[in-house]
Amino acid sequence: MKQSMTLIPTLRETPSDTEVKSHQLLLRAGYIRQNTSGIYSFLPLGKKVLKKVEEIVREEMDNAGAVELLMPAMQAAELWKESGRWYSYGPELMRLKDRHDREFALGATHEEVITTLVRDEVKSYKKLPLSLYQIQTKFRDELRPRFGLLRGREFLMKDAYSFHANQESLDETYNKMFTAYSNIFTRLGLNFRAVIADSGAMGGKDTHEFMVLSEIGEDTIAYSTESTYAANVEMAPCLVAYEKKAEKALELEKVETPNQKTIGEVADFLNKEKTDIIKSIVFKVDEKYILVLIRGDHEINDIKIKNLYQASVVEIATPEEVQKVIGCSIGSIGPIALYDKVEVVADSAVEFMVNAVCGANEEGHHYQNVSPSRDFEVAQYADLRFIEEGDLSPDGKGIIKFAKGIEVGHIFKLGTRYSEAMGATFLDENGRAKPMIMGCYGIGVSRVLAAVVEQYHDENGIVWPNAITPYDVHVIPVNIKNDAQAALAEKIYNNLKNARLDVLFDDRQERPGVKFADADLIGLPVRVTVGKRADEGIVEVKWRDSGELEEISVEELIQTLQKK
């Protein structure tokens, strides 16, 4: 492609409203342009990269036995109401009405549509297992779209769904998809980890996220220093063997703590450590209120609460709800003398506390010398806190460290969550109707572009890995008005195309400095410069990743490029 005939609007300055390198460079190098907050156009360069990512995804999906189809982006609300997600999914679901006042959603995901499709078309176990996928635009009304393609309101996604007659079949396909995803991200050249994750609004159990390691990632990965264990920090269990302090339990005492509300304030006021304070927080779990207790130096993990109660929605109670349920302000909550007001659950560490401090359910007062087994009842103890760096790894090998990650893929074992709700059944070998067992597998195709750029760039621009570079070679005549340079550059351009290389030919009448700066910014793997030695048939080759330069004859060019 001749550069004068395509659209590559490069920018010299970094846009002021950009926060991360991928957003900055994809804008500056002319790959994307923002239409409105969280919504982007993919310009010719960006579209070529997307296409190459899609090709890799399709190849690996096909190898895993999945078949491509295309479903509508606009979905009837009745389907979401049938599954129960119309209200539980949350405000991220974009909803609209047609001229007949019928409700629709713009597809944030396609479990409902695919379940309905297979329900209506597949009736027998003989057609199972079945794996279907699509690559399509998704819509989510993000509260704060940010980081360019990493968190948008409209994005390109590959979503696959599998249907099975039994759990063993699902397990087999899940493992195939796990391998396919590992292959995809390896072929893309990404440094990634597959981590144990939470299924969130998708439902189901057993799920892995594929995380690209990056300091700007919004997810925290807990990983072992001595094994392959890795999990999203919200899913990592804590296996600490707690021990009680070797001290005598003192008599319970109520003390005044005027204006002391936070854990730190109460600890300082009473000359205690945070490990001596019991933090008490009221949660609304679906429609039920519970009081959760945790040691003052730990943080409550609401995902673990959700999993403990197998709940759909878990939220911290509002001050008004706390006043209604407990009868006090948030800063004074404690577990003593609640009787039948609310169920109390506690993190495992609380059971081993001695002479602790907790709220007295009275403004400006706390109890001290609290012993959990003596002074209040706990319905159950469970692992309810976030894992911390330095904790024992859940697999017993090494200790936990943290890293930041960008989620680019997610695979789920949905089970019968949707098939039971929507009546997707099949007849088994004995003619009995059973719900189909489902799996779900997603990749953020457009997000991958940003994740790659986060790992592949330098101070001058993007450095594309060969697998998804928009063009293989950038041919640049220093002076297009020079007949010898123009003729040789044209010859090289045609020869490289005939050798099945994808070539960008900078035929613009620009200064050399502008051309070279744009070339580094765009980031193609190889730059071939036709300059002052054009009469001799000698060109300069620069490798973008290493910065290595060499002069070679035109006759050796194709062989040299193919060796690399």
TIMI-770573 format. One line per 10 residues: number of its first residue (from 0); their letters; for each residue x, y, z of C-alpha. Coordinates in pm, whole numbers, plus 50000, padded with zeros to 5 digits. Each point is the difference from the previous one (the first is absolute). Layout:
N
NUM = a = X Y Z ~ ...
***
This chain:
564
0 = mkqsmtlipt = 50000 50000 50000 ~ 50127 50345 49910 ~ 49988 50227 50300 ~ 49860 50290 49800 ~ 49693 49790 49917 ~ 49903 49891 50352 ~ 49901 50178 50322 ~ 50275 50008 50264 ~ 49953 50331 50187 ~ 50300 50002 50236
10 = lretpsdtev = 50028 50251 50284 ~ 50318 50164 50126 ~ 49861 50085 50344 ~ 49846 49766 50256 ~ 49626 50070 50047 ~ 49941 50157 50340 ~ 49713 49773 50104 ~ 50194 49674 49970 ~ 50140 49815 50302 ~ 50173 49685 49874
20 = kshqlllrag = 50256 49927 49728 ~ 49778 49781 49785 ~ 49733 50271 49979 ~ 50257 50268 49924 ~ 50188 49802 49735 ~ 49698 49855 49821 ~ 49866 50355 49965 ~ 50333 50159 49906 ~ 50086 49727 49747 ~ 49664 50032 49825
30 = yirqntsgiy = 49849 49662 50095 ~ 49687 50127 50173 ~ 49795 50315 50048 ~ 49752 50071 50276 ~ 49640 50061 49897 ~ 49874 50064 50351 ~ 50092 49880 50348 ~ 50084 49628 49984 ~ 49912 49968 49628 ~ 50267 49986 49727
40 = sflplgkkvl = 50041 49975 49625 ~ 50267 49759 49882 ~ 50191 50166 49717 ~ 50166 49793 49722 ~ 50305 49905 50208 ~ 49786 49906 50299 ~ 49764 49798 49786 ~ 50288 49800 49852 ~ 50128 49911 50348 ~ 49649 49902 50111
50 = kkveeivree = 49969 49776 49694 ~ 50326 49820 50083 ~ 49894 49946 50361 ~ 49668 49862 49874 ~ 50182 49761 49764 ~ 50202 49855 50288 ~ 49688 49970 50215 ~ 49806 49828 49720 ~ 50279 49751 49932 ~ 50021 49895 50365
60 = mdnagavell = 49622 49990 50044 ~ 49969 49779 49693 ~ 50277 49775 50135 ~ 49803 49969 50326 ~ 49695 49880 49807 ~ 49791 50319 50014 ~ 49795 50126 49705 ~ 49945 50367 49918 ~ 49662 50169 49972 ~ 49869 50355 50044
70 = mpamqaaelw = 49723 50105 50239 ~ 49811 50331 50025 ~ 50140 50280 50212 ~ 49648 50120 50080 ~ 49827 49758 50238 ~ 49640 49981 50121 ~ 49957 50078 50369 ~ 49780 49692 50037 ~ 50306 49778 49961 ~ 50183 50177 50281
80 = kesgrwysyg = 49691 49987 50220 ~ 49971 49629 49928 ~ 50356 49942 50128 ~ 49945 50235 50295 ~ 50279 50240 49901 ~ 49792 50295 49878 ~ 50016 50154 50349 ~ 50298 49821 50157 ~ 50256 50084 49727 ~ 50011 50363 50108
90 = pelmrlkdrh = 50018 50343 49835 ~ 50277 49892 49759 ~ 49730 49836 49786 ~ 49894 50251 49733 ~ 49622 49995 49970 ~ 49774 50161 49741 ~ 49646 49994 49863 ~ 49870 49989 49644 ~ 49711 50206 49858 ~ 49756 49743 50136
100 = drefalgath = 50139 50045 50352 ~ 50152 49651 49996 ~ 50313 49967 50213 ~ 50338 49889 49865 ~ 50361 49976 50115 ~ 50315 50061 49802 ~ 50198 49681 50041 ~ 50247 50016 50288 ~ 50028 49623 49962 ~ 49800 49728 49823
110 = eevittlvrd = 49914 49718 50241 ~ 49628 50062 49964 ~ 50001 50016 49619 ~ 50216 49690 49950 ~ 49805 49800 50258 ~ 49674 50083 49824 ~ 50148 49912 49662 ~ 50132 49661 50109 ~ 49688 49929 50207 ~ 49785 50037 49690
120 = evksykklpl = 50227 49807 49761 ~ 50167 49720 50200 ~ 49778 49734 50158 ~ 50213 49685 50031 ~ 50319 49893 50174 ~ 50120 49887 49657 ~ 50065 50367 49908 ~ 50209 50062 50310 ~ 50260 50120 50076 ~ 49970 50317 49792
130 = slyqiqtkfr = 50232 50304 50011 ~ 49909 50326 49826 ~ 50179 50335 49991 ~ 49978 50347 49851 ~ 50213 50313 49972 ~ 49771 50296 50051 ~ 49962 50346 50150 ~ 49886 50013 50362 ~ 49854 50291 50198 ~ 50036 50077 50370
140 = delrprfgll = 49912 50330 50163 ~ 50318 50039 50204 ~ 49973 50258 50276 ~ 50349 50132 49927 ~ 50139 49893 49663 ~ 50378 50039 50020 ~ 50334 49888 49865 ~ 49885 50009 49638 ~ 49921 49651 49871 ~ 50054 49840 50341
150 = rgreflmkda = 49666 50113 50141 ~ 49753 50117 49737 ~ 49626 50014 49951 ~ 50016 49834 49658 ~ 50259 49730 49928 ~ 50069 49697 49784 ~ 49978 49662 50170 ~ 50028 49633 49913 ~ 49742 49807 50199 ~ 49958 49624 49979
160 = ysfhanqesl = 49744 49770 50159 ~ 49999 49624 50040 ~ 49711 49762 50072 ~ 50038 49654 50154 ~ 49809 49694 50113 ~ 50222 49939 50305 ~ 50266 50158 50221 ~ 50282 49792 49856 ~ 49930 50140 49655 ~ 50004 50358 50135
170 = detynkmfta = 50328 49933 50181 ~ 50156 49873 49678 ~ 49893 50305 49799 ~ 50104 50235 50282 ~ 50349 49853 49990 ~ 50009 50037 49621 ~ 49900 50364 50032 ~ 50260 50055 50271 ~ 50263 49866 49760 ~ 49862 50204 49710
180 = ysniftrlgl = 50014 50320 50206 ~ 50353 49925 50113 ~ 50096 49947 49635 ~ 49832 50324 49891 ~ 50174 50220 50255 ~ 50332 49825 49943 ~ 49972 50058 49624 ~ 49922 50366 50071 ~ 50332 50021 50185 ~ 49840 50099 50331
190 = nfraviadsg = 50142 49944 50347 ~ 49688 49865 50171 ~ 49873 49781 50282 ~ 49690 49782 50022 ~ 49850 50070 50343 ~ 49712 49860 50206 ~ 49717 50252 49987 ~ 49644 50091 50099 ~ 49719 49953 49749 ~ 49825 50326 50097
200 = amggkdthef = 49673 50078 49822 ~ 50055 49708 49760 ~ 49915 49741 50263 ~ 50137 49648 50025 ~ 50304 49848 50169 ~ 50358 49919 49903 ~ 50148 50284 49802 ~ 50338 50137 49892 ~ 50103 50346 49890 ~ 50290 50054 49763
210 = mvlseigedt = 50196 50300 50124 ~ 50263 50196 49812 ~ 50256 50119 50254 ~ 50010 50380 50008 ~ 50050 50267 50264 ~ 49690 50183 49874 ~ 49778 49693 50039 ~ 49683 50050 50202 ~ 50008 49646 50142 ~ 50237 49865 50262
220 = iaystestya = 50144 49652 49956 ~ 50111 49798 50300 ~ 50271 49756 49894 ~ 50234 49756 50171 ~ 50373 50058 50016 ~ 50068 49628 49962 ~ 49724 49850 49784 ~ 49767 50073 49708 ~ 49714 50097 50232 ~ 49832 50326 49900
230 = anvemapclv = 49658 50146 50082 ~ 49816 50326 49988 ~ 50058 50149 50344 ~ 49626 49984 50075 ~ 49995 49622 49946 ~ 50317 49891 50180 ~ 49924 49811 50325 ~ 50190 50077 50320 ~ 50156 49696 50165 ~ 50153 50169 50305
240 = ayekkaekal = 50015 49785 50315 ~ 49887 50258 50260 ~ 50096 49964 50366 ~ 49854 50159 50312 ~ 50215 50234 50204 ~ 50129 49846 50319 ~ 49821 50243 50232 ~ 49713 49982 50247 ~ 49658 50120 49885 ~ 49915 50314 50197
250 = elekvetpnq = 49657 50122 50107 ~ 49789 50165 49730 ~ 49999 50378 50035 ~ 49813 50279 49819 ~ 50213 50312 49949 ~ 49938 50345 49858 ~ 50159 50069 49661 ~ 49874 50347 49906 ~ 50030 50079 49627 ~ 50211 49687 49939
260 = ktigevadfl = 49843 49821 49702 ~ 50267 49842 49779 ~ 50208 49695 50092 ~ 50314 50214 50014 ~ 49840 50264 50220 ~ 49861 49747 50249 ~ 50329 49808 50014 ~ 50201 50317 50071 ~ 49747 50129 50255 ~ 50004 49674 50200
270 = nkektdiiks = 50373 49937 49946 ~ 49928 49678 49809 ~ 50127 49841 49679 ~ 49769 49969 49699 ~ 50029 49622 50047 ~ 49814 50047 50332 ~ 49697 50168 49841 ~ 49695 49818 49864 ~ 49869 50178 49693 ~ 49621 49963 49960
280 = ivfkvdekyi = 49824 50070 49670 ~ 49636 49940 49903 ~ 49943 49851 49655 ~ 49682 49951 49803 ~ 50020 49654 49844 ~ 49721 49982 49743 ~ 49710 50106 50230 ~ 50159 49890 50330 ~ 50214 50209 50236 ~ 50305 49845 50169
290 = lvlirgdhei = 50271 50134 50228 ~ 50352 49906 49888 ~ 50288 50009 50249 ~ 50366 50019 49904 ~ 50327 50084 50171 ~ 50087 50368 49981 ~ 50309 49957 49786 ~ 49814 49790 49739 ~ 49760 50095 49719 ~ 49665 49829 49940
300 = ndikiknlyq = 49974 49822 49664 ~ 49640 50040 49879 ~ 50050 49731 49733 ~ 50064 49746 50274 ~ 49682 50115 50174 ~ 49809 49958 49674 ~ 50138 49649 49954 ~ 49935 49905 50363 ~ 49630 50087 49964 ~ 49979 49908 49629
310 = asvveiatpe = 49850 50346 49953 ~ 49934 50203 49687 ~ 50062 50346 50148 ~ 50215 50104 50297 ~ 50013 50365 50106 ~ 50117 50194 50307 ~ 49693 50127 50185 ~ 49931 50372 49989 ~ 50012 50211 50321 ~ 49619 50010 49992
320 = evqkvigcsi = 49981 49620 49972 ~ 50249 49956 50287 ~ 49793 50233 50218 ~ 49688 49799 49917 ~ 50155 49655 50055 ~ 50249 50062 50286 ~ 49876 50330 50140 ~ 50329 50190 49994 ~ 50241 50184 49771 ~ 50256 49820 49784
330 = gsigpialyd = 50295 50099 50221 ~ 49851 49836 50308 ~ 49897 49655 49871 ~ 50091 49693 50206 ~ 49881 49639 50042 ~ 49915 50001 50373 ~ 49635 49974 50112 ~ 49855 49998 49651 ~ 49797 49688 50084 ~ 49754 49945 49714
340 = kvevvadsav = 50057 50329 49818 ~ 50241 49869 49739 ~ 50203 49689 49914 ~ 50369 50030 50093 ~ 50277 49837 49796 ~ 50371 50048 50054 ~ 50331 49949 49830 ~ 50201 49710 50138 ~ 50255 50231 50165 ~ 49734 50148 50230
350 = efmvnavcga = 49945 49667 50178 ~ 50356 50016 50137 ~ 49988 50358 50133 ~ 50039 50064 50375 ~ 49920 50322 50189 ~ 49891 50168 49681 ~ 49817 50329 49938 ~ 49669 50037 49816 ~ 49723 50253 49955 ~ 49731 50025 50270
360 = neeghhyqnv = 49712 50091 49766 ~ 49993 50330 50184 ~ 50141 50329 49875 ~ 50341 50080 50154 ~ 50042 49666 50178 ~ 50188 49674 49945 ~ 50048 49677 50190 ~ 50346 49881 50093 ~ 50122 49664 50135 ~ 49764 49829 49756
370 = spsrdfevaq = 50024 49621 49960 ~ 49802 49869 49701 ~ 49907 49664 50150 ~ 49884 50161 50325 ~ 49843 50333 49911 ~ 49808 49944 49676 ~ 49881 49722 49773 ~ 50123 49942 49645 ~ 49784 49802 49758 ~ 50308 49880 49813
380 = yadlrfieeg = 50368 50071 49956 ~ 50140 49999 49646 ~ 50280 50138 49786 ~ 49859 50347 49923 ~ 50307 50219 49955 ~ 50224 50096 49712 ~ 50326 49811 49980 ~ 50309 50213 50068 ~ 50356 50002 49873 ~ 50209 49774 50220
390 = dlspdgkgii = 49714 49756 50072 ~ 50059 49632 49932 ~ 49910 49904 49644 ~ 49668 49807 49990 ~ 50175 49703 49840 ~ 50246 49989 50289 ~ 50299 50088 49782 ~ 50174 50331 50062 ~ 49847 50328 50108 ~ 49766 50240 49826
400 = kfakgievgh = 50116 50298 49796 ~ 49782 50249 49811 ~ 50013 50118 49639 ~ 49770 50219 49793 ~ 49824 49856 49698 ~ 49777 50096 49707 ~ 49722 49746 49943 ~ 49993 49898 49632 ~ 49817 49667 50024 ~ 49760 49818 50230
410 = ifklgtryse = 49866 49643 49991 ~ 49709 49867 50207 ~ 49827 49676 50086 ~ 49645 50131 50005 ~ 49837 49668 50082 ~ 49619 50014 49971 ~ 49964 50364 50114 ~ 49842 50108 49669 ~ 49866 49675 49861 ~ 49781 49938 50306
420 = amgatflden = 49872 50357 50012 ~ 49924 50004 49627 ~ 49886 49642 49945 ~ 50291 49886 49781 ~ 49964 49623 50031 ~ 50094 49695 49796 ~ 49884 49641 49994 ~ 50260 49756 50133 ~ 50055 49637 49892 ~ 49694 49894 50201
430 = grakpmimgc = 49775 50269 49855 ~ 50005 50210 50318 ~ 50015 50380 49985 ~ 50305 50150 50169 ~ 50140 50356 50012 ~ 50301 50062 49779 ~ 50327 50067 50182 ~ 50171 50315 49870 ~ 50339 50166 49976 ~ 50084 50358 49899
440 = ygigvsrvla = 50330 50138 49865 ~ 50081 50367 49923 ~ 50293 50199 49861 ~ 50015 50380 49982 ~ 50126 50029 49642 ~ 50027 50379 49993 ~ 50141 50003 50354 ~ 50280 49772 49879 ~ 50133 50285 49783 ~ 50046 50220 50304
450 = avveqyhden = 50147 49716 50206 ~ 50257 49924 49729 ~ 50102 50365 49974 ~ 50037 50022 50379 ~ 50262 49724 49979 ~ 50149 50094 49660 ~ 50109 50363 49981 ~ 50297 50225 50063 ~ 50055 50375 50030 ~ 49955 50045 49625
460 = givwpnaitp = 49679 49807 49942 ~ 49845 49656 49958 ~ 50211 49688 49932 ~ 49759 49749 49846 ~ 50069 49626 50032 ~ 50012 49833 49658 ~ 49677 49804 50053 ~ 49770 50304 49996 ~ 50198 50283 49841 ~ 49779 50194 49754
470 = ydvhvipvni = 50277 49982 49737 ~ 50317 49793 49992 ~ 50229 50262 49847 ~ 50011 50380 49982 ~ 50176 50121 49682 ~ 50115 50361 50021 ~ 50172 50194 49719 ~ 50183 50289 50168 ~ 49919 50235 49710 ~ 49708 49891 49784
480 = kndaqaalae = 50091 50275 49749 ~ 50333 49831 49933 ~ 49945 49783 49693 ~ 50247 49728 50101 ~ 49857 49970 50352 ~ 49639 50005 49879 ~ 50065 49734 49734 ~ 50189 49768 50235 ~ 49742 50041 50277 ~ 49724 49915 49751
490 = kiynnlknar = 50193 49692 49886 ~ 50054 49883 50361 ~ 49633 50058 50077 ~ 49889 49778 49712 ~ 50262 49731 50067 ~ 49901 49971 50366 ~ 49632 49978 49912 ~ 50077 49724 49749 ~ 50181 49819 50282 ~ 49672 50008 50195
500 = ldvlfddrqe = 50113 50265 50244 ~ 49756 50271 50107 ~ 50168 50333 49926 ~ 49933 50362 50094 ~ 50170 50234 49750 ~ 50057 50355 50128 ~ 49969 50190 49673 ~ 49913 50328 50172 ~ 50186 50320 49924 ~ 50112 50050 50359
510 = rpgvkfadad = 50331 50075 50165 ~ 50207 49691 50094 ~ 49971 50081 50372 ~ 49622 49996 49979 ~ 50000 49669 49813 ~ 50239 49833 50244 ~ 49810 50130 50306 ~ 49673 49871 49855 ~ 50160 49664 49920 ~ 50119 49955 50359
520 = liglpvrvtv = 49661 50112 50131 ~ 49805 49760 49777 ~ 50235 49721 50104 ~ 50032 49759 49706 ~ 50263 49727 50056 ~ 50233 50106 49715 ~ 50083 50335 49840 ~ 50171 50003 49660 ~ 50147 50341 49922 ~ 50089 50090 49643
530 = gkradegive = 50249 50285 50014 ~ 50325 50134 49856 ~ 50128 49657 49889 ~ 49695 49928 49784 ~ 50217 50025 49686 ~ 50207 49709 50135 ~ 49694 49791 50087 ~ 50082 50023 50373 ~ 49734 50062 50264 ~ 49998 50033 50379
540 = vkwrdsgele = 49799 49749 50204 ~ 49896 50079 50357 ~ 49847 49744 50235 ~ 49744 50177 50218 ~ 50029 49779 50308 ~ 50380 50011 50035 ~ 50081 50322 49815 ~ 50263 49803 49804 ~ 50105 50161 49670 ~ 50167 49843 49698
550 = eisveeliqt = 50063 50092 49639 ~ 49927 49732 49743 ~ 49953 49970 49628 ~ 49652 49987 49853 ~ 50072 49648 49870 ~ 50053 49877 50358 ~ 49702 50182 50151 ~ 49728 49737 49975 ~ 50230 49722 50120 ~ 50112 50217 50292
560 = lqkk = 49642 50078 50102 ~ 49890 49639 49974 ~ 50286 49886 50225 ~ 49872 50224 50277
***
